[in-house]
Every structure is written in C-alpha cells, then in structure tokens.
Amino acid sequence: MKIAKKQKMIEAYEHSAKYYAYYVCLLDDTELIGWVLIDKGYDFLNGNQVGWISDLYVKAQYRGNGYAKLLMEEAFNEFIMIHQILIMEVNL
C-alpha cells in the first residue's frame, strides 16, 4: 500500500512539474518537516500572471512551531524574487 501511494505522489508531481509547479521543502538535517507546492498560472478574469499555493503540509510532530508560516513566507519569496509575480492565490 505504501508503494502505491508513493507512486501516485510521484506521478502527481511529474504532472505538476510539466506546468512549472514545484515543491519547496523544509528539512531538519535529513528529516522532512513539511512542504509547500507552488505553481504559476493566469487569473482567468483579468489575465494577470499569479502564483498559486496548491498544497501546504507540516508533519504532525512539528506542528505549532511556526513551520507553516515559514513555508508560506518562502513560497512568497519564490514568487517575488524568482518569478517576479506579485499576486498570490491560495487554493484551499
């Protein structure tokens, strides 16, 4: 069962990567703490390029330490500094 879930995650990521989406991961040495999936697209109403936050996750044992906020800040920095995108949208 774990292999099937892992394979589905890999397939989903490969599909997203074709459209310029990628994960920003937070690590403590070699331990994965959490991640945010960021993507860029266009607002269908006004045609502006926007940054999308499609996924945000922090492992249960690390919650309550501000890691989600840190990941969101890093996602915003990625949009602004790397992609020059000033409008962000969150997909909840």
JOHUFEN-V273388 format. One record per residue. PHI is phi in whole degrees, -180 to 180 (* if undefined). PSI is psi as a letter, one per 30 degrees, with the letter a starting at -180 (999 if undefined). D_LAST is the distance of its C-alpha to the last C-alpha in Angstrom with 1 decimal. Layout:
PHI:PSI:D_LAST
PHI:PSI:D_LAST
This chain:
*:e:27.0
-64:e:25.7
-65:e:27.1
-62:e:25.3
-65:e:21.9
-63:e:22.8
-63:e:24.0
-64:e:20.9
-65:e:18.9
-63:e:21.6
-62:e:21.5
-64:e:17.8
-66:e:18.3
-59:e:21.4
-65:e:19.8
-64:e:17.1
-63:f:20.0
-62:f:21.9
-109:g:19.5
72:g:19.7
-85:k:16.6
-157:l:17.4
-94:k:16.7
-109:j:17.8
-108:k:19.1
-110:k:20.6
-120:k:23.9
-117:j:26.6
59:c:29.7
-110:g:28.8
-90:k:26.2
-77:k:22.5
-94:e:20.6
-176:a:17.0
-157:l:15.2
-134:k:12.6
-99:j:12.3
-116:l:13.0
-151:l:14.1
-126:k:15.8
-159:a:16.1
-129:k:17.3
-73:k:16.2
-69:f:17.8
-81:e:19.0
-120:f:20.9
80:g:21.2
-69:k:20.2
-75:k:19.0
-131:l:15.6
-98:k:13.9
-112:k:10.5
-108:j:8.7
-94:f:7.5
-155:k:8.2
-141:k:9.6
-147:k:12.2
-127:k:15.3
-57:k:18.1
-52:e:19.0
-70:f:22.4
-107:f:21.1
-70:l:18.6
86:g:19.8
-114:g:21.4
84:g:19.2
-70:e:18.1
-64:e:14.4
-62:e:15.6
-62:e:18.1
-65:e:15.7
-64:e:13.6
-62:e:17.0
-66:e:18.2
-62:e:15.5
-61:e:16.4
-62:e:20.0
-61:e:19.6
-61:e:18.3
-76:e:21.1
-77:e:24.0
-93:e:23.7
-101:f:22.1
54:h:23.2
-104:k:19.8
-104:f:19.4
-112:k:16.3
-117:k:12.9
-128:k:9.5
-108:k:6.1
-99:j:3.8
-98:999:0.0
